[in-house]
Amino acid sequence: MKKIIPILIGLGMLGWTIYEFAFTSDEVEQADSEAYLAEISDQEEQDMASEVKQIGLELGNLAPDFALNTLDGEEIVLSNYRGSTVMLNFWTTWCPPCRAEMPDMQKFYQNTEVEVLAVNLTDAERTIDDVHQFVSEYQLTFPILLDETLDIAVIYAIQPIPTSFIIDPEGIIQFKTFGPMTYEQMVQVMDDIN
């Protein structure tokens, strides 16, 4: 009997050691698995966050979306131009730099695949007829959007006019400038972006 007790104690200790090893190993594996899954989840969240761009007016921001009617009464939604590069220009008929820029913008529109959206600050015009006359005089063929309440001008923080943004096919602002641009400058900006 005295010989059996140390054997039972030895077997008990061996059993306990095996039990501890088996369950501790499972807990460690489970903890490792949970940590790995959490790491993957964090990385996926970071990847998704980097794909979702912040809406704003700085380079690299997603351009604020809007809907405006054209001079012809058609509704234009900026986000509908995803897949195309867009030159978004804010202007008025009475602005001398705007008047100087318009022939170059028309040439740029005709000679490139860039969509031009010219947002007229209509509330700042004397009459809508001034806009019609201006478009006819300069033979503009790109869409003329009417910001009749200046809501879009406020969203885009338009101070001097003209102001232009170049928005890439994903809707991201790649360039912005205050003041008029020549045709050559417009082409150079596109070359720099591409």
Backbone as CSV, one residue per row, in Angstrom:
resi,resn,N_x,N_y,N_z,CA_x,CA_y,CA_z,C_x,C_y,C_z
1,MET,0.822,-1.181,0.000,0.000,0.000,0.000,0.867,1.246,0.000
2,LYS,1.976,1.192,0.760,2.848,2.348,0.804,3.465,2.599,-0.564
3,LYS,3.654,1.550,-1.341,4.210,1.737,-2.673,3.165,2.315,-3.619
4,ILE,1.920,2.054,-3.400,0.848,2.508,-4.291,0.609,4.006,-4.110
5,ILE,0.729,4.517,-2.907,0.449,5.935,-2.656,1.393,6.816,-3.478
6,PRO,2.734,6.586,-3.466,3.567,7.448,-4.305,3.250,7.299,-5.793
7,ILE,2.850,6.093,-6.196,2.494,5.902,-7.607,1.229,6.696,-7.927
8,LEU,0.240,6.669,-7.042,-1.010,7.423,-7.254,-0.727,8.928,-7.261
9,ILE,0.134,9.351,-6.343,0.486,10.775,-6.304,1.207,11.153,-7.608
10,GLY,2.134,10.311,-8.029,2.850,10.556,-9.280,1.908,10.598,-10.467
11,LEU,0.962,9.644,-10.522,-0.024,9.621,-11.607,-0.929,10.862,-11.552
12,GLY,-1.279,11.238,-10.329,-2.121,12.435,-10.168,-1.408,13.684,-10.659
13,MET,-0.124,13.792,-10.305,0.655,14.959,-10.748,0.841,14.945,-12.268
14,LEU,1.068,13.757,-12.812,1.203,13.631,-14.263,-0.104,14.021,-14.955
15,GLY,-1.216,13.542,-14.410,-2.534,13.891,-14.967,-2.793,15.390,-14.901
16,TRP,-2.451,15.991,-13.751,-2.637,17.428,-13.575,-1.784,18.218,-14.568
17,THR,-0.539,17.785,-14.761,0.360,18.451,-15.705,-0.189,18.370,-17.122
18,ILE,-0.670,17.195,-17.507,-1.256,17.034,-18.849,-2.500,17.905,-18.990
19,TYR,-3.347,17.914,-17.946,-4.568,18.726,-17.952,-4.214,20.214,-18.113
20,GLU,-3.267,20.700,-17.304,-2.854,22.107,-17.365,-2.288,22.458,-18.739
21,PHE,-1.457,21.591,-19.245,-0.841,21.840,-20.559,-1.897,21.916,-21.648
22,ALA,-2.839,20.985,-21.632,-3.873,20.932,-22.674,-4.755,22.176,-22.637
23,PHE,-5.236,22.548,-21.452,-6.158,23.677,-21.371,-5.447,25.021,-21.483
24,THR,-4.250,25.131,-20.944,-3.491,26.372,-21.080,-3.124,26.586,-22.538
25,SER,-2.755,25.527,-23.228,-2.412,25.618,-24.639,-3.611,26.093,-25.448
26,ASP,-4.801,25.567,-25.163,-6.018,25.996,-25.864,-6.301,27.467,-25.605
27,GLU,-6.132,27.903,-24.334,-6.382,29.300,-24.000,-5.399,30.218,-24.717
28,VAL,-4.127,29.803,-24.781,-3.125,30.600,-25.484,-3.455,30.670,-26.962
29,GLU,-3.818,29.517,-27.549,-4.190,29.507,-28.972,-5.396,30.396,-29.212
30,GLN,-6.389,30.317,-28.306,-7.586,31.135,-28.466,-7.224,32.621,-28.345
31,ALA,-6.392,32.948,-27.361,-5.972,34.349,-27.194,-5.190,34.816,-28.416
32,ASP,-4.288,33.965,-28.939,-3.534,34.313,-30.135,-4.470,34.519,-31.314
33,SER,-5.455,33.631,-31.447,-6.427,33.741,-32.539,-7.223,35.027,-32.426
34,GLU,-7.674,35.351,-31.211,-8.442,36.577,-31.016,-7.591,37.806,-31.324
35,ALA,-6.341,37.808,-30.902,-5.443,38.932,-31.179,-5.219,39.074,-32.679
36,TYR,-5.031,37.949,-33.366,-4.822,37.968,-34.815,-6.059,38.525,-35.521
37,LEU,-7.248,38.053,-35.109,-8.488,38.539,-35.729,-8.682,40.026,-35.460
38,ALA,-8.360,40.457,-34.235,-8.482,41.880,-33.911,-7.521,42.698,-34.765
39,GLU,-6.313,42.174,-34.975,-5.321,42.869,-35.798,-5.811,42.986,-37.237
40,ILE,-6.361,41.905,-37.761,-6.908,41.929,-39.128,-8.058,42.916,-39.203
41,SER,-8.946,42.894,-38.208,-10.092,43.795,-38.187,-9.635,45.249,-38.149
42,ASP,-8.634,45.557,-37.303,-8.107,46.920,-37.234,-7.517,47.344,-38.572
43,GLN,-6.782,46.441,-39.219,-6.168,46.757,-40.508,-7.243,47.002,-41.564
44,GLU,-8.300,46.172,-41.553,-9.390,46.371,-42.515,-10.069,47.712,-42.289
45,GLU,-10.273,48.076,-41.014,-10.885,49.369,-40.718,-9.998,50.509,-41.209
46,GLN,-8.681,50.384,-41.003,-7.764,51.417,-41.477,-7.797,51.502,-42.996
47,ASP,-7.822,50.337,-43.671,-7.879,50.338,-45.131,-9.160,50.997,-45.613
48,MET,-10.291,50.658,-44.973,-11.567,51.243,-45.376,-11.566,52.740,-45.115
49,ALA,-11.009,53.153,-43.974,-10.974,54.577,-43.643,-10.136,55.346,-44.649
50,SER,-9.048,54.750,-45.111,-8.216,55.450,-46.084,-8.910,55.530,-47.437
51,GLU,-9.810,54.579,-47.713,-10.553,54.615,-48.975,-11.662,55.655,-48.927
52,VAL,-12.219,55.924,-47.753,-13.276,56.908,-47.609,-12.617,58.264,-47.398
53,LYS,-12.733,59.113,-48.375,-12.075,60.417,-48.326,-12.959,61.420,-47.588
54,GLN,-12.298,62.368,-46.968,-12.991,63.429,-46.267,-13.528,64.423,-47.289
55,ILE,-14.750,64.849,-47.100,-15.344,65.863,-47.969,-14.798,67.216,-47.532
56,GLY,-14.307,67.983,-48.483,-13.764,69.297,-48.157,-13.244,69.999,-49.389
57,LEU,-12.517,71.086,-49.166,-12.043,71.933,-50.255,-10.538,71.891,-50.445
58,GLU,-9.857,71.070,-49.647,-8.408,70.972,-49.766,-8.042,69.921,-50.812
59,LEU,-6.817,70.011,-51.324,-6.346,68.999,-52.266,-6.394,67.641,-51.570
60,GLY,-6.893,66.644,-52.279,-7.025,65.307,-51.708,-8.367,65.051,-51.062
61,ASN,-9.181,66.100,-50.887,-10.527,65.926,-50.331,-11.510,65.560,-51.430
62,LEU,-12.568,64.886,-51.024,-13.685,64.615,-51.922,-14.456,65.922,-52.096
63,ALA,-14.659,66.335,-53.346,-15.363,67.595,-53.618,-16.803,67.504,-53.116
64,PRO,-17.283,68.550,-52.433,-18.674,68.542,-51.969,-19.630,68.380,-53.157
65,ASP,-20.568,67.489,-53.000,-21.534,67.231,-54.068,-22.605,68.324,-54.071
66,PHE,-23.211,68.524,-55.205,-24.301,69.490,-55.324,-25.110,69.184,-56.571
67,ALA,-26.285,69.795,-56.639,-27.139,69.726,-57.823,-27.566,71.152,-58.155
68,LEU,-27.400,71.536,-59.419,-27.829,72.853,-59.892,-28.456,72.694,-61.269
69,ASN,-29.331,73.619,-61.592,-29.913,73.635,-62.933,-29.016,74.434,-63.865
70,THR,-29.020,74.016,-65.135,-28.260,74.737,-66.150,-29.111,75.860,-66.719
71,LEU,-28.476,76.646,-67.549,-29.165,77.729,-68.247,-30.305,77.161,-69.108
72,ASP,-30.151,75.901,-69.537,-31.175,75.238,-70.357,-32.216,74.503,-69.522
73,GLY,-32.100,74.550,-68.194,-33.086,73.909,-67.325,-32.779,72.466,-66.957
74,GLU,-31.647,71.948,-67.385,-31.264,70.571,-67.057,-30.603,70.557,-65.679
75,GLU,-30.943,69.538,-64.869,-30.294,69.420,-63.564,-28.955,68.703,-63.712
76,ILE,-27.922,69.296,-63.155,-26.582,68.712,-63.163,-26.220,68.365,-61.718
77,VAL,-25.767,67.122,-61.510,-25.304,66.670,-60.196,-23.818,66.361,-60.346
78,LEU,-23.000,66.998,-59.536,-21.550,66.831,-59.663,-21.144,65.362,-59.595
79,SER,-21.695,64.604,-58.652,-21.279,63.201,-58.487,-21.627,62.335,-59.697
80,ASN,-22.526,62.798,-60.553,-22.829,62.049,-61.780,-21.662,62.091,-62.776
81,TYR,-20.685,62.948,-62.510,-19.518,63.058,-63.394,-18.360,62.177,-62.931
82,ARG,-18.608,61.306,-61.923,-17.557,60.380,-61.497,-17.181,59.523,-62.700
83,GLY,-15.904,59.302,-62.856,-15.403,58.595,-64.029,-14.824,59.556,-65.055
84,SER,-15.081,60.852,-64.849,-14.540,61.887,-65.742,-13.782,62.919,-64.920
85,THR,-12.795,63.540,-65.537,-12.123,64.669,-64.899,-12.982,65.904,-65.136
86,VAL,-13.141,66.720,-64.101,-14.017,67.889,-64.182,-13.243,69.148,-63.811
87,MET,-13.433,70.195,-64.616,-12.981,71.532,-64.230,-14.230,72.266,-63.757
88,LEU,-14.250,72.595,-62.473,-15.375,73.304,-61.870,-14.953,74.756,-61.700
89,ASN,-15.666,75.666,-62.387,-15.285,77.075,-62.419,-16.441,77.926,-61.903
90,PHE,-16.135,78.884,-61.035,-17.138,79.819,-60.503,-16.857,81.202,-61.104
91,TRP,-17.912,81.873,-61.608,-17.721,83.105,-62.369,-18.984,83.952,-62.400
92,THR,-18.839,85.189,-62.902,-19.976,86.072,-63.201,-19.699,86.780,-64.533
93,THR,-20.749,87.342,-65.103,-20.604,88.017,-66.399,-19.872,89.352,-66.285
94,TRP,-19.975,90.019,-65.148,-19.407,91.359,-64.978,-17.958,91.347,-64.481
95,CYS,-17.401,90.180,-64.302,-16.049,90.037,-63.767,-15.042,90.055,-64.920
96,PRO,-14.173,91.104,-65.041,-13.217,91.158,-66.152,-12.300,89.932,-66.254
97,PRO,-11.732,89.415,-65.146,-10.909,88.206,-65.291,-11.711,86.997,-65.785
98,CYS,-12.980,86.921,-65.390,-13.837,85.823,-65.874,-14.024,85.947,-67.384
99,ARG,-14.280,87.159,-67.828,-14.470,87.399,-69.262,-13.205,87.027,-70.037
100,ALA,-12.039,87.341,-69.476,-10.772,87.034,-70.142,-10.535,85.520,-70.196
101,GLU,-10.983,84.813,-69.194,-10.732,83.375,-69.094,-11.650,82.525,-69.982
102,MET,-12.856,83.005,-70.240,-13.867,82.180,-70.913,-13.455,81.656,-72.290
103,PRO,-12.858,82.441,-73.175,-12.452,81.872,-74.472,-11.435,80.735,-74.310
104,ASP,-10.510,80.869,-73.366,-9.533,79.805,-73.118,-10.214,78.565,-72.536
105,MET,-11.194,78.784,-71.681,-11.918,77.646,-71.102,-12.704,76.909,-72.187
106,GLN,-13.291,77.642,-73.116,-14.010,77.017,-74.227,-13.051,76.193,-75.087
107,LYS,-11.880,76.762,-75.372,-10.864,76.038,-76.156,-10.410,74.780,-75.416
108,PHE,-10.205,74.886,-74.120,-9.799,73.756,-73.286,-10.869,72.659,-73.328
109,TYR,-12.119,73.059,-73.231,-13.246,72.117,-73.282,-13.284,71.391,-74.637
110,GLN,-13.044,72.113,-75.707,-13.095,71.532,-77.040,-11.906,70.622,-77.330
111,ASN,-10.740,70.932,-76.773,-9.517,70.214,-77.130,-9.088,69.122,-76.151
112,THR,-9.822,68.946,-75.075,-9.473,67.913,-74.097,-10.711,67.094,-73.781
113,GLU,-10.508,66.068,-72.989,-11.647,65.252,-72.549,-12.126,65.659,-71.166
114,VAL,-11.696,66.816,-70.703,-12.101,67.318,-69.397,-13.498,67.927,-69.517
115,GLU,-14.365,67.556,-68.579,-15.703,68.148,-68.518,-15.587,69.495,-67.817
116,VAL,-16.147,70.524,-68.399,-16.147,71.850,-67.777,-17.558,72.128,-67.265
117,LEU,-17.629,72.469,-65.984,-18.889,72.904,-65.381,-18.658,74.317,-64.874
118,ALA,-19.301,75.283,-65.505,-19.121,76.692,-65.159,-20.309,77.149,-64.318
119,VAL,-20.052,77.398,-63.042,-21.108,77.788,-62.100,-21.187,79.313,-62.063
120,ASN,-22.279,79.828,-62.623,-22.510,81.269,-62.611,-23.120,81.649,-61.263
121,LEU,-22.546,82.676,-60.625,-23.077,83.178,-59.356,-24.255,84.099,-59.682
122,THR,-25.358,83.473,-60.030,-26.503,84.148,-60.634,-27.102,85.218,-59.732
123,ASP,-27.065,84.995,-58.434,-27.616,85.985,-57.506,-26.829,87.297,-57.562
124,ALA,-25.604,87.249,-58.052,-24.763,88.443,-58.155,-24.920,89.141,-59.512
125,GLU,-25.731,88.587,-60.411,-25.957,89.171,-61.738,-27.109,90.179,-61.680
126,ARG,-27.109,91.101,-62.634,-28.256,92.026,-62.721,-29.505,91.270,-63.122
127,THR,-29.390,90.496,-64.241,-30.530,89.702,-64.706,-30.009,88.401,-65.314
128,ILE,-30.884,87.442,-65.435,-30.530,86.171,-66.077,-30.248,86.393,-67.566
129,ASP,-30.854,87.429,-68.129,-30.600,87.752,-69.541,-29.131,88.085,-69.787
130,ASP,-28.469,88.672,-68.788,-27.040,88.960,-68.915,-26.239,87.670,-69.110
131,VAL,-26.661,86.621,-68.438,-25.974,85.331,-68.547,-26.206,84.745,-69.939
132,HIS,-27.459,84.775,-70.402,-27.773,84.279,-71.748,-26.954,85.025,-72.804
133,GLN,-26.906,86.348,-72.686,-26.179,87.161,-73.654,-24.681,86.835,-73.620
134,PHE,-24.134,86.672,-72.434,-22.713,86.346,-72.272,-22.382,85.009,-72.943
135,VAL,-23.196,83.996,-72.695,-22.982,82.657,-73.265,-23.047,82.720,-74.787
136,SER,-23.998,83.492,-75.304,-24.130,83.639,-76.753,-22.926,84.390,-77.343
137,GLU,-22.535,85.469,-76.692,-21.418,86.283,-77.172,-20.117,85.471,-77.221
138,TYR,-19.869,84.651,-76.222,-18.626,83.874,-76.158,-18.763,82.481,-76.782
139,GLN,-19.956,82.183,-77.280,-20.233,80.890,-77.929,-19.797,79.713,-77.060
140,LEU,-20.242,79.729,-75.808,-19.882,78.688,-74.854,-20.747,77.454,-75.062
141,THR,-20.109,76.305,-75.109,-20.851,75.060,-75.347,-20.830,74.118,-74.135
142,PHE,-20.069,74.456,-73.105,-20.067,73.616,-71.906,-21.245,74.023,-71.013
143,PRO,-21.632,73.167,-70.078,-22.784,73.482,-69.222,-22.550,74.723,-68.357
144,ILE,-23.545,75.603,-68.348,-23.543,76.786,-67.489,-24.554,76.519,-66.381
145,LEU,-24.041,76.353,-65.164,-24.891,76.061,-64.013,-25.239,77.366,-63.309
146,LEU,-26.459,77.442,-62.796,-26.935,78.667,-62.164,-27.021,78.495,-60.653
147,ASP,-26.151,79.198,-59.940,-26.197,79.204,-58.474,-27.019,80.419,-58.068
148,GLU,-28.332,80.261,-58.140,-29.250,81.389,-57.967,-29.326,81.900,-56.538
149,THR,-28.975,81.072,-55.557,-29.030,81.481,-54.149,-27.635,81.611,-53.537
150,LEU,-26.608,81.328,-54.320,-25.210,81.344,-53.893,-24.898,80.286,-52.834
151,ASP,-25.785,79.306,-52.676,-25.535,78.234,-51.703,-24.276,77.446,-52.041
152,ILE,-24.066,77.164,-53.318,-22.896,76.378,-53.717,-21.632,77.223,-53.581
153,ALA,-21.730,78.509,-53.881,-20.590,79.409,-53.690,-20.179,79.442,-52.214
154,VAL,-21.143,79.382,-51.320,-20.842,79.357,-49.886,-20.184,78.034,-49.512
155,ILE,-20.736,76.921,-49.998,-20.155,75.597,-49.697,-18.709,75.534,-50.170
156,TYR,-18.438,76.107,-51.348,-17.089,76.085,-51.918,-16.236,77.282,-51.475
157,ALA,-16.753,78.074,-50.548,-16.012,79.205,-49.971,-15.414,80.108,-51.048
158,ILE,-16.238,80.461,-52.029,-15.768,81.280,-53.143,-15.611,82.723,-52.678
159,GLN,-14.405,83.241,-52.772,-14.118,84.635,-52.431,-13.806,85.398,-53.709
160,PRO,-12.605,85.247,-54.266,-12.380,85.932,-55.539,-12.968,85.088,-56.663
161,ILE,-13.350,85.770,-57.718,-13.779,85.050,-58.915,-12.914,85.531,-60.066
162,PRO,-12.625,84.673,-60.994,-13.014,83.267,-61.032,-12.193,82.413,-60.062
163,THR,-12.789,81.315,-59.657,-12.114,80.281,-58.876,-12.369,78.965,-59.590
164,SER,-11.326,78.153,-59.732,-11.462,76.870,-60.434,-10.898,75.727,-59.611
165,PHE,-11.551,74.578,-59.748,-11.110,73.325,-59.146,-10.974,72.291,-60.257
166,ILE,-9.952,71.441,-60.175,-9.863,70.277,-61.049,-10.151,69.073,-60.157
167,ILE,-11.151,68.304,-60.555,-11.623,67.161,-59.781,-11.390,65.902,-60.601
168,ASP,-10.723,64.926,-60.010,-10.375,63.716,-60.760,-11.573,62.772,-60.907
169,PRO,-11.431,61.678,-61.655,-12.560,60.777,-61.902,-13.155,60.139,-60.641
170,GLU,-12.407,60.142,-59.528,-12.940,59.605,-58.275,-13.624,60.689,-57.445
171,GLY,-13.663,61.909,-57.954,-14.311,63.006,-57.235,-13.385,63.742,-56.281
172,ILE,-12.080,63.507,-56.394,-11.096,64.093,-55.490,-10.527,65.380,-56.087
173,ILE,-10.429,66.427,-55.268,-9.860,67.698,-55.718,-8.353,67.527,-55.886
174,GLN,-7.887,67.765,-57.104,-6.460,67.644,-57.412,-5.774,68.999,-57.588
175,PHE,-6.582,70.046,-57.814,-6.011,71.370,-58.076,-7.082,72.412,-57.798
176,LYS,-6.659,73.569,-57.272,-7.574,74.708,-57.161,-6.775,75.980,-57.331
177,THR,-7.425,76.973,-57.892,-6.755,78.249,-58.124,-7.767,79.384,-58.045
178,PHE,-7.252,80.541,-57.676,-8.051,81.762,-57.631,-7.533,82.669,-58.734
179,GLY,-8.453,83.226,-59.513,-8.047,84.082,-60.620,-8.120,83.333,-61.939
180,PRO,-7.973,84.068,-63.032,-8.128,83.463,-64.352,-6.946,82.581,-64.732
181,MET,-7.223,81.623,-65.603,-6.185,80.755,-66.157,-6.205,80.878,-67.675
182,THR,-5.037,80.762,-68.273,-4.958,80.717,-69.724,-5.110,79.261,-70.171
183,TYR,-5.330,79.084,-71.455,-5.423,77.733,-72.013,-4.164,76.934,-71.691
184,GLU,-2.999,77.562,-71.882,-1.724,76.881,-71.638,-1.595,76.449,-70.179
185,GLN,-2.064,77.290,-69.262,-2.019,76.929,-67.840,-2.942,75.743,-67.549
186,MET,-4.110,75.746,-68.168,-5.056,74.641,-67.966,-4.438,73.322,-68.442
187,VAL,-3.836,73.358,-69.612,-3.198,72.158,-70.167,-2.043,71.722,-69.270
188,GLN,-1.249,72.668,-68.773,-0.112,72.346,-67.899,-0.593,71.713,-66.600
189,VAL,-1.668,72.225,-66.043,-2.225,71.641,-64.802,-2.614,70.195,-65.052
190,MET,-3.259,69.928,-66.166,-3.670,68.550,-66.471,-2.443,67.659,-66.663
191,ASP,-1.412,68.168,-67.317,-0.177,67.393,-67.485,0.454,67.075,-66.126
192,ASP,0.447,68.070,-65.222,1.022,67.872,-63.890,0.230,66.844,-63.083
193,ILE,-1.081,66.858,-63.219,-1.922,65.912,-62.481,-1.729,64.501,-63.005
194,ASN,-1.658,64.385,-64.329,-1.522,63.055,-64.925,-0.089,62.616,-64.817
